[in-house]
Amino acid sequence: MYYNKLTDRMSFGLSRTLWLVQAGIFLNMLGYGAVLPFEIIYLHDGRGFSVGTAGLAVGLITGMAVVAAPLAGPLIDRYGARAIAVGAGVALAGGYAGLAVAHTPAQAFAAAALAGAGNGALNPSQSTLLAALAPADRRHRAAAVSRVTANAGIGIGGALGGLVAATGLSGFVALFLANAVSYLVYVCVLAAVVREPARSEPVRGGYRVVVRDRAFMHLALVNVVIIGVGWGVFSWLLPPYARTETGASPPLVGLLLLANAVTVVVAQVPVTRLAEGRRRVVMTALAGAIFAAACLLVTAVGHASFGYPVLLIAAIAVGIGECAHTTALTPLVADLAPEGLRGRYMAAMGFSWWIGLTAAPALGAQLLAHSPKTVFLASAVLAAMAAVAALMLERKLPARAVLTPRLPAVPAAPSRPPGLRGR
């Protein structure tokens, strides 16, 4: 019995199937991380497109994801998360393989649209699948491991991708083809080892039920702000701010993002364990408070001699805040959703994620050019408001969804009786 409990602890309480899916996610994000920094560079330098055309092609990947995410919800509820995740992976593989061989803008746009549609469908289907495969009291752990594997894959992929991209056009093409292959490997993992639990009958009403769920809509609005500040502002607006305010070189700017990713990899599991038995809204509010403090810290940058270390501390703090928010978010959505509508709930939350990611650079970049510190002051205010709104959400939650489940601790190994020592 002790051996079984010890094994359960070493596996973080997750099944073999879930760990295989997590391995597939790692390979998937390894390939994606390798191409992510070089998409515009490849289309501009490698294929001769103008910077504007290359940017439009890459932007189409995100644009189609915004459109595809809500459309994926009904398909997940009708056909199952596994089937839609497989289809999304195939679409992503086809899209990135198409980008690898695109020689004209029209070809690149078509491939980017296909990849974007797959991207929009993959996130909600993958979240729904993990929620279905994990017992309700372990969903927060499955979400935590998914975050760790994704960040590790992106970080390692980015480092390896830089080495391959240095070889020129052939290197870029190899990266895009390798990314396509990584999606196919992930699809094979899903097809070979995953057997999705039986689905409930779809609930009548579709997205009308989602919109009428006051607790969920409250959470979705909080999520827009949390994602917009914690992910959007610090991913897209902090790098140019670091360049102008501290004169940080491109490698130092990259180090800020690397420090954030490493923090998530290191801190996600401990933060998840800390969250067990605690109120979920407190974890989300904590994330908002950390993001607000990090934004205020950024505004304190004023001298190059100590400005960059301050930004580095802020990037690390944001990583911890990300861990707190994601520990609570996906399991809470799964608990709020009727089983027959879980795909729609995940897709709607994914849509709120895309809104936050889109709004931050679109609105913040304009203000950044005129008053850089105002961007981060405004972001601090929004994050603080989101923290307060998160605490107000609790009274709308059903009792079963208030706390992150606490799993029993593994007892210490039994000691030998004194008379048996040395035998």
LODOKOL-370016 format. One record per residue (C-alpha): x, y, z; residue in three letters; residue number from 1. Coordinates in Angstrom, 3 decimals. Layout:
<recs>
REC          X          Y          Z   rest    nr
REC          X          Y          Z    ALA   NUM
...
</recs>
This chain:
<recs>
REC          X          Y          Z   rest    nr
REC      0.000      0.000      0.000    MET     1
REC      2.819      2.386      0.881    TYR     2
REC      4.488      1.664     -2.472    TYR     3
REC      1.275      2.573     -4.309    ASN     4
REC      0.962      5.831     -2.387    LYS     5
REC      4.612      6.673     -2.989    LEU     6
REC      4.182      5.993     -6.706    THR     7
REC      1.102      8.230     -6.693    ASP     8
REC      3.143     11.010     -5.090    ARG     9
REC      6.002     10.679     -7.578    MET    10
REC      3.527     10.853    -10.480    SER    11
REC      1.828     13.905     -8.901    PHE    12
REC     -1.335     11.826     -8.666    GLY    13
REC     -1.798     11.718    -12.451    LEU    14
REC     -2.436      8.656    -14.578    SER    15
REC     -0.042      7.185    -17.118    ARG    16
REC     -2.339      8.377    -19.914    THR    17
REC     -2.206     11.946    -18.641    LEU    18
REC      1.593     11.824    -18.466    TRP    19
REC      1.756     10.591    -22.057    LEU    20
REC     -0.497     13.461    -23.133    VAL    21
REC      1.790     15.850    -21.231    GLN    22
REC      4.785     14.393    -23.081    ALA    23
REC      2.956     15.075    -26.337    GLY    24
REC      2.294     18.663    -25.241    ILE    25
REC      6.004     19.104    -24.506    PHE    26
REC      7.022     17.899    -27.985    LEU    27
REC      4.300     20.045    -29.526    ASN    28
REC      5.494     23.197    -27.716    MET    29
REC      9.136     22.336    -28.403    LEU    30
REC      8.443     22.651    -32.124    GLY    31
REC      6.264     25.721    -31.684    TYR    32
REC      8.843     27.466    -29.504    GLY    33
REC     11.488     26.849    -32.166    ALA    34
REC      9.564     28.779    -34.844    VAL    35
REC      7.749     31.406    -32.752    LEU    36
REC     10.541     34.043    -32.678    PRO    37
REC     11.342     33.577    -36.365    PHE    38
REC      7.981     33.617    -38.148    GLU    39
REC      8.208     37.199    -39.420    ILE    40
REC     11.983     36.981    -39.892    ILE    41
REC     11.613     33.866    -42.063    TYR    42
REC      8.909     35.318    -44.299    LEU    43
REC     10.790     38.618    -44.680    HIS    44
REC     14.408     37.487    -44.963    ASP    45
REC     13.880     33.981    -46.308    GLY    46
REC     10.977     34.488    -48.710    ARG    47
REC     11.465     38.161    -49.563    GLY    48
REC      8.074     39.414    -48.328    PHE    49
REC      7.852     42.966    -47.054    SER    50
REC      7.791     43.352    -43.288    VAL    51
REC      4.165     44.480    -43.483    GLY    52
REC      3.120     41.439    -45.519    THR    53
REC      5.033     39.080    -43.248    ALA    54
REC      3.391     40.675    -40.213    GLY    55
REC     -0.073     40.298    -41.736    LEU    56
REC      0.543     36.615    -42.431    ALA    57
REC      1.692     35.952    -38.876    VAL    58
REC     -1.142     38.094    -37.485    GLY    59
REC     -3.602     35.959    -39.439    LEU    60
REC     -2.602     32.980    -37.278    ILE    61
REC     -3.867     34.828    -34.199    THR    62
REC     -6.823     36.341    -36.022    GLY    63
REC     -8.122     32.970    -37.188    MET    64
REC     -7.618     31.578    -33.678    ALA    65
REC     -9.967     34.251    -32.323    VAL    66
REC    -12.610     33.168    -34.839    VAL    67
REC    -12.049     29.427    -34.453    ALA    68
REC    -12.045     29.248    -30.641    ALA    69
REC    -15.803     29.798    -30.096    PRO    70
REC    -16.653     27.688    -33.153    LEU    71
REC    -14.715     24.778    -31.636    ALA    72
REC    -16.880     24.658    -28.508    GLY    73
REC    -19.976     23.035    -30.045    PRO    74
REC    -17.794     20.586    -31.995    LEU    75
REC    -16.029     19.493    -28.787    ILE    76
REC    -19.364     18.910    -27.041    ASP    77
REC    -20.748     16.969    -30.003    ARG    78
REC    -17.761     14.902    -31.169    TYR    79
REC    -15.463     14.860    -28.144    GLY    80
REC    -12.355     16.766    -27.137    ALA    81
REC     -9.970     14.091    -28.390    ARG    82
REC    -11.382     14.100    -31.923    ALA    83
REC    -11.264     17.894    -32.185    ILE    84
REC     -7.734     18.032    -30.723    ALA    85
REC     -6.618     15.509    -33.347    VAL    86
REC     -8.215     17.559    -36.117    GLY    87
REC     -6.668     20.756    -34.761    ALA    88
REC     -3.224     19.135    -34.646    GLY    89
REC     -3.544     18.007    -38.254    VAL    90
REC     -4.602     21.528    -39.296    ALA    91
REC     -1.610     23.036    -37.480    LEU    92
REC      0.730     20.526    -39.088    ALA    93
REC     -0.639     21.335    -42.520    GLY    94
REC     -0.476     25.076    -41.864    GLY    95
REC      3.143     25.138    -40.727    TYR    96
REC      4.226     22.724    -43.456    ALA    97
REC      2.514     25.077    -45.889    GLY    98
REC      4.413     28.040    -44.476    LEU    99
REC      7.653     26.095    -44.893    ALA   100
REC      7.111     25.808    -48.648    VAL   101
REC      5.233     29.082    -49.266    ALA   102
REC      6.832     31.202    -51.982    HIS   103
REC      4.067     33.791    -52.478    THR   104
REC      2.021     35.894    -50.037    PRO   105
REC     -1.167     34.109    -51.122    ALA   106
REC      0.313     30.745    -50.218    GLN   107
REC      1.535     32.090    -46.872    ALA   108
REC     -1.885     33.584    -46.060    PHE   109
REC     -3.656     30.317    -46.851    ALA   110
REC     -1.227     28.316    -44.713    ALA   111
REC     -1.449     30.836    -41.857    ALA   112
REC     -5.254     30.708    -41.914    ALA   113
REC     -5.158     26.923    -41.642    LEU   114
REC     -2.657     27.054    -38.775    ALA   115
REC     -4.714     29.731    -37.016    GLY   116
REC     -7.897     27.679    -37.235    ALA   117
REC     -6.053     24.723    -35.736    GLY   118
REC     -4.576     26.918    -33.011    ASN   119
REC     -7.979     28.254    -32.026    GLY   120
REC     -9.458     24.755    -31.808    ALA   121
REC     -6.506     23.094    -30.066    LEU   122
REC     -6.484     25.144    -26.866    ASN   123
REC    -10.105     24.545    -25.752    PRO   124
REC    -10.124     20.919    -26.919    SER   125
REC     -6.878     20.206    -25.087    GLN   126
REC     -8.144     21.876    -21.891    SER   127
REC    -11.405     19.939    -22.116    THR   128
REC     -9.544     16.682    -22.681    LEU   129
REC     -7.268     17.188    -19.671    LEU   130
REC    -10.308     18.012    -17.520    ALA   131
REC    -12.044     14.832    -18.707    ALA   132
REC     -9.033     12.565    -18.138    LEU   133
REC     -8.154     13.894    -14.675    ALA   134
REC    -10.301     13.164    -11.600    PRO   135
REC    -12.015     16.307    -10.314    ALA   136
REC     -9.710     16.534     -7.290    ASP   137
REC     -6.597     16.387     -9.514    ARG   138
REC     -7.514     18.766    -12.326    ARG   139
REC     -5.457     21.561    -10.815    HIS   140
REC     -2.416     19.263    -10.889    ARG   141
REC     -2.997     18.275    -14.511    ALA   142
REC     -3.270     21.956    -15.442    ALA   143
REC     -0.059     22.715    -13.512    ALA   144
REC      1.940     20.001    -15.252    VAL   145
REC      0.586     21.181    -18.615    SER   146
REC      1.895     24.685    -17.871    ARG   147
REC      5.302     23.321    -16.906    VAL   148
REC      5.650     21.148    -20.003    THR   149
REC      4.462     23.956    -22.298    ALA   150
REC      6.860     26.547    -20.861    ASN   151
REC      9.764     24.105    -20.834    ALA   152
REC      9.033     23.173    -24.445    GLY   153
REC      8.827     26.791    -25.613    ILE   154
REC     11.994     27.772    -23.746    GLY   155
REC     14.095     24.868    -24.986    ILE   156
REC     12.598     25.117    -28.470    GLY   157
REC     13.459     28.803    -28.706    GLY   158
REC     17.084     28.114    -27.763    ALA   159
REC     17.416     25.250    -30.254    LEU   160
REC     15.564     27.192    -32.939    GLY   161
REC     18.063     30.027    -32.753    GLY   162
REC     20.900     27.628    -33.523    LEU   163
REC     19.118     26.092    -36.505    VAL   164
REC     17.883     29.450    -37.841    ALA   165
REC     21.465     30.722    -37.956    ALA   166
REC     22.100     28.426    -40.947    THR   167
REC     19.851     30.532    -43.196    GLY   168
REC     16.835     29.694    -45.353    LEU   169
REC     17.365     25.933    -45.165    SER   170
REC     17.405     26.226    -41.376    GLY   171
REC     14.134     28.179    -41.340    PHE   172
REC     12.459     25.607    -43.595    VAL   173
REC     13.722     22.784    -41.371    ALA   174
REC     12.292     24.501    -38.287    LEU   175
REC      8.836     24.921    -39.807    PHE   176
REC      8.779     21.330    -41.062    LEU   177
REC      9.966     20.061    -37.663    ALA   178
REC      7.158     22.027    -36.003    ASN   179
REC      4.659     20.395    -38.364    ALA   180
REC      6.060     16.984    -37.455    VAL   181
REC      5.780     17.774    -33.729    SER   182
REC      2.041     18.391    -34.158    TYR   183
REC      1.682     15.067    -35.956    LEU   184
REC      3.549     13.290    -33.160    VAL   185
REC      1.146     14.853    -30.678    TYR   186
REC     -1.796     13.679    -32.800    VAL   187
REC     -0.368     10.151    -32.828    CYS   188
REC     -0.065     10.205    -29.036    VAL   189
REC     -3.704     11.218    -28.729    LEU   190
REC     -4.855      8.601    -31.233    ALA   191
REC     -2.773      5.776    -29.766    ALA   192
REC     -3.067      6.137    -25.987    VAL   193
REC     -6.078      8.308    -25.155    VAL   194
REC     -9.511      6.856    -24.624    ARG   195
REC    -11.807      9.705    -23.719    GLU   196
REC    -14.471      8.939    -21.073    PRO   197
REC    -18.049      8.610    -22.254    ALA   198
REC    -19.584     12.004    -22.956    ARG   199
REC    -22.826     13.311    -21.516    SER   200
REC    -25.647     14.283    -23.818    GLU   201
REC    -25.259     17.885    -25.031    PRO   202
REC    -27.232     20.396    -22.959    VAL   203
REC    -29.841     22.432    -24.776    ARG   204
REC    -29.196     26.127    -25.133    GLY   205
REC    -25.534     26.076    -26.156    GLY   206
REC    -23.760     29.378    -25.651    TYR   207
REC    -26.968     30.932    -24.272    ARG   208
REC    -26.431     28.829    -21.154    VAL   209
REC    -22.822     30.002    -20.956    VAL   210
REC    -23.766     33.671    -21.223    VAL   211
REC    -26.472     33.307    -18.546    ARG   212
REC    -23.980     31.770    -16.099    ASP   213
REC    -23.222     34.830    -13.951    ARG   214
REC    -20.315     33.215    -12.122    ALA   215
REC    -18.648     32.141    -15.351    PHE   216
REC    -19.115     35.495    -17.080    MET   217
REC    -17.700     37.244    -14.006    HIS   218
REC    -14.675     34.937    -14.138    LEU   219
REC    -14.261     35.477    -17.893    ALA   220
REC    -14.186     39.272    -17.499    LEU   221
REC    -11.618     39.002    -14.709    VAL   222
REC     -9.596     36.699    -16.951    ASN   223
REC     -9.529     39.232    -19.803    VAL   224
REC     -7.802     41.752    -17.529    VAL   225
REC     -5.495     39.241    -15.849    ILE   226
REC     -4.345     37.867    -19.213    ILE   227
REC     -4.097     41.304    -20.779    GLY   228
REC     -1.764     42.555    -18.033    VAL   229
REC      0.129     39.440    -16.953    GLY   230
REC      0.617     37.933    -20.399    TRP   231
REC     -0.049     40.697    -22.944    GLY   232
REC      1.648     43.707    -21.358    VAL   233
REC      4.666     41.812    -20.108    PHE   234
REC      5.138     39.828    -23.329    SER   235
REC      4.774     42.618    -25.894    TRP   236
REC      5.143     45.971    -24.116    LEU   237
REC      7.855     45.270    -21.560    LEU   238
REC     10.550     44.464    -24.203    PRO   239
REC     10.342     47.836    -26.034    PRO   240
REC     10.036     49.614    -22.678    TYR   241
REC     13.215     47.881    -21.495    ALA   242
REC     15.004     48.989    -24.663    ARG   243
REC     14.034     52.646    -24.372    THR   244
REC     14.233     53.086    -20.593    GLU   245
REC     17.341     51.034    -19.768    THR   246
REC     19.041     50.586    -23.141    GLY   247
REC     18.874     46.816    -22.734    ALA   248
REC     20.377     44.892    -25.651    SER   249
REC     18.286     42.262    -27.513    PRO   250
REC     19.936     39.383    -25.564    PRO   251
REC     19.062     41.101    -22.275    LEU   252
REC     15.498     41.659    -23.453    VAL   253
REC     15.314     37.959    -24.316    GLY   254
REC     16.617     37.144    -20.845    LEU   255
REC     13.563     38.842    -19.323    LEU   256
REC     11.261     36.450    -21.173    LEU   257
REC     13.502     33.490    -20.368    LEU   258
REC     13.499     34.395    -16.658    ALA   259
REC      9.703     34.476    -16.744    ASN   260
REC      9.470     31.062    -18.440    ALA   261
REC     12.017     29.469    -16.083    VAL   262
REC     10.123     30.852    -13.097    THR   263
REC      6.941     29.161    -14.289    VAL   264
REC      8.740     25.843    -14.790    VAL   265
REC     10.285     25.989    -11.310    VAL   266
REC      7.409     27.509     -9.336    ALA   267
REC      4.277     26.018    -10.902    GLN   268
REC      4.231     22.732     -8.969    VAL   269
REC      5.073     24.285     -5.550    PRO   270
REC      2.430     26.989     -6.084    VAL   271
REC     -0.096     24.304     -7.042    THR   272
REC      0.630     22.382     -3.857    ARG   273
REC      0.313     25.600     -1.860    LEU   274
REC     -3.101     26.248     -3.430    ALA   275
REC     -4.563     22.916     -2.293    GLU   276
REC     -7.238     23.401      0.327    GLY   277
REC     -7.338     27.163     -0.289    ARG   278
REC     -9.951     29.403     -1.900    ARG   279
REC     -9.582     29.659     -5.640    ARG   280
REC    -10.598     33.307     -5.810    VAL   281
REC     -7.760     34.138     -3.414    VAL   282
REC     -5.248     32.593     -5.825    MET   283
REC     -6.670     34.636     -8.712    THR   284
REC     -6.700     37.784     -6.567    ALA   285
REC     -3.113     37.058     -5.553    LEU   286
REC     -2.159     36.907     -9.230    ALA   287
REC     -3.806     40.266     -9.860    GLY   288
REC     -2.048     41.805     -6.860    ALA   289
REC      1.331     40.457     -8.002    ILE   290
REC      0.788     41.815    -11.522    PHE   291
REC     -0.168     45.215    -10.097    ALA   292
REC      2.939     45.289     -7.905    ALA   293
REC      5.132     44.227    -10.841    ALA   294
REC      3.704     47.050    -12.999    CYS   295
REC      4.413     49.590    -10.255    LEU   296
REC      7.921     48.172     -9.969    LEU   297
REC      8.439     48.709    -13.696    VAL   298
REC      7.431     52.372    -13.368    THR   299
REC     10.214     52.817    -10.792    ALA   300
REC     12.819     52.187    -13.491    VAL   301
REC     14.620     55.422    -14.119    GLY   302
REC     18.338     54.797    -14.181    HIS   303
REC     20.196     52.331    -16.363    ALA   304
REC     22.517     51.229    -13.545    SER   305
REC     19.736     49.551    -11.595    PHE   306
REC     16.827     49.696    -14.045    GLY   307
REC     17.406     46.337    -15.706    TYR   308
REC     17.637     44.319    -12.451    PRO   309
REC     14.302     45.860    -11.430    VAL   310
REC     12.740     44.673    -14.689    LEU   311
REC     14.209     41.226    -14.129    LEU   312
REC     12.610     41.052    -10.678    ILE   313
REC      9.298     42.151    -12.183    ALA   314
REC      9.477     39.435    -14.868    ALA   315
REC     10.119     36.777    -12.219    ILE   316
REC      7.248     38.089    -10.071    ALA   317
REC      4.899     37.926    -13.055    VAL   318
REC      5.868     34.272    -13.556    GLY   319
REC      4.779     33.502     -9.992    ILE   320
REC      1.520     35.372    -10.569    GLY   321
REC      0.899     33.321    -13.715    GLU   322
REC      1.311     30.143    -11.673    CYS   323
REC     -1.259     31.312     -9.116    ALA   324
REC     -3.833     32.233    -11.762    HIS   325
REC     -3.554     29.116    -13.913    THR   326
REC     -3.713     26.845    -10.857    THR   327
REC     -7.241     28.095    -10.225    ALA   328
REC     -8.584     28.963    -13.676    LEU   329
REC     -9.053     25.805    -15.768    THR   330
REC    -10.208     23.544    -12.887    PRO   331
REC    -12.708     26.229    -11.852    LEU   332
REC    -14.093     26.442    -15.391    VAL   333
REC    -14.406     22.633    -15.455    ALA   334
REC    -16.313     22.684    -12.159    ASP   335
REC    -18.679     25.417    -13.321    LEU   336
REC    -19.453     23.757    -16.665    ALA   337
REC    -22.203     21.156    -17.093    PRO   338
REC    -20.534     18.095    -18.611    GLU   339
REC    -22.498     18.405    -21.827    GLY   340
REC    -21.304     22.005    -22.284    LEU   341
REC    -17.716     21.757    -21.094    ARG   342
REC    -16.355     22.302    -24.591    GLY   343
REC    -18.282     25.548    -24.954    ARG   344
REC    -17.192     26.761    -21.520    TYR   345
REC    -13.538     26.057    -22.315    MET   346
REC    -13.879     27.693    -25.721    ALA   347
REC    -15.506     30.787    -24.206    ALA   348
REC    -12.742     31.074    -21.636    MET   349
REC    -10.187     30.614    -24.416    GLY   350
REC    -11.917     33.446    -26.278    PHE   351
REC    -11.520     35.707    -23.239    SER   352
REC     -7.831     34.759    -23.229    TRP   353
REC     -7.441     35.839    -26.866    TRP   354
REC     -9.265     39.120    -26.179    ILE   355
REC     -6.801     39.958    -23.407    GLY   356
REC     -3.815     39.045    -25.559    LEU   357
REC     -5.117     41.113    -28.471    THR   358
REC     -6.139     44.189    -26.470    ALA   359
REC     -2.866     44.642    -24.581    ALA   360
REC     -0.542     45.284    -27.561    PRO   361
REC     -3.254     46.932    -29.665    ALA   362
REC     -4.148     49.558    -27.040    LEU   363
REC     -0.958     49.666    -25.003    GLY   364
REC      1.412     50.140    -27.937    ALA   365
REC     -0.270     53.419    -28.874    GLN   366
REC      0.104     54.784    -25.350    LEU   367
REC      3.635     53.416    -25.030    LEU   368
REC      4.847     55.777    -27.750    ALA   369
REC      3.587     58.845    -25.884    HIS   370
REC      3.797     58.018    -22.172    SER   371
REC      5.565     54.725    -21.391    PRO   372
REC      5.104     54.860    -17.609    LYS   373
REC      1.383     55.561    -18.003    THR   374
REC      0.979     52.160    -19.685    VAL   375
REC      2.236     50.376    -16.602    PHE   376
REC      0.430     52.650    -14.149    LEU   377
REC     -2.846     51.979    -15.959    ALA   378
REC     -2.051     48.263    -16.062    SER   379
REC     -1.392     48.287    -12.308    ALA   380
REC     -4.789     49.878    -11.670    VAL   381
REC     -6.552     47.352    -13.928    LEU   382
REC     -4.782     44.399    -12.290    ALA   383
REC     -5.704     45.674     -8.817    ALA   384
REC     -9.340     46.055     -9.900    MET   385
REC     -9.273     42.500    -11.264    ALA   386
REC     -7.952     41.259     -7.912    ALA   387
REC    -10.860     42.897     -6.076    VAL   388
REC    -13.347     41.588     -8.654    ALA   389
REC    -11.939     38.073     -8.193    ALA   390
REC    -12.678     38.208     -4.463    LEU   391
REC    -16.230     39.388     -5.213    MET   392
REC    -16.735     36.348     -7.456    LEU   393
REC    -16.785     33.901     -4.545    GLU   394
REC    -20.354     34.618     -3.491    ARG   395
REC    -21.532     33.515     -6.954    LYS   396
REC    -19.682     30.190     -6.915    LEU   397
REC    -21.300     26.881     -5.988    PRO   398
REC    -19.896     25.384     -2.780    ALA   399
REC    -18.130     22.555     -4.647    ARG   400
REC    -16.077     25.053     -6.669    ALA   401
REC    -14.835     27.350     -3.900    VAL   402
REC    -11.733     25.433     -2.797    LEU   403
REC     -8.905     23.760     -4.656    THR   404
REC     -9.125     20.109     -3.527    PRO   405
REC     -6.574     19.001     -0.959    ARG   406
REC     -5.145     15.542     -1.590    LEU   407
REC     -4.082     13.320      1.333    PRO   408
REC     -0.378     13.348      2.155    ALA   409
REC      1.724     10.220      1.637    VAL   410
REC      2.669      8.767      5.035    PRO   411
REC      6.303      8.290      5.952    ALA   412
REC      7.886      4.912      5.221    ALA   413
REC      7.298      2.443      8.081    PRO   414
REC     10.409      1.889     10.189    SER   415
REC     11.676     -1.585     11.046    ARG   416
REC     11.007     -2.937     14.529    PRO   417
REC     14.125     -2.702     16.724    PRO   418
REC     14.537     -6.460     16.833    GLY   419
REC     14.886     -6.698     13.044    LEU   420
REC     17.714     -4.205     12.595    ARG   421
REC     20.732     -5.582     10.826    GLY   422
REC     18.938     -8.706      9.584    ARG   423
</recs>
